[in-house]
Amino acid sequence: MLLGKLYREKVLDIPAKLSITRDNLAITIDAVVYWQIIDIEKAYYKVDNIQSAIVNLVLTQILAEMGKL
């Protein structure tokens, strides 16, 4: 029964973040991420706080893409 809970898709709300585009426009970005653990061993032993790691990864990528606009 525990494995069924581990493989369910989960939702993570990414908080709004201010970003500046190349032409100096200020925009606010937020996101919703749907995620699922595929390899429980890597998720458990290699990451201390998986939700925090996902938020940081998503925000880094979003801000990098918005900087290109």
NORBEL-V377060 format. One record per backbone hydrogen bond with DSSP energy under -1.0 kcal/mol. CO is the residue of the C=O (numbers start at 0). NH is the residue of the N-H. If there is no record, write none. Layout:
BEGIN
co=(CO & CO)
nh=(NH & NH)
END
This chain:
BEGIN
co=(0 & 1 & 2 & 9 & 11 & 13 & 16 & 18 & 20 & 24 & 26 & 28 & 30 & 32 & 34 & 38 & 39 & 40 & 41 & 48 & 49 & 50 & 51 & 52 & 53 & 54 & 55 & 56 & 57 & 58 & 59 & 60 & 61 & 62)
nh=(4 & 5 & 6 & 34 & 32 & 30 & 28 & 26 & 23 & 20 & 18 & 16 & 13 & 11 & 9 & 42 & 43 & 44 & 45 & 52 & 53 & 54 & 55 & 56 & 57 & 58 & 59 & 60 & 61 & 62 & 63 & 64 & 65 & 66)
END
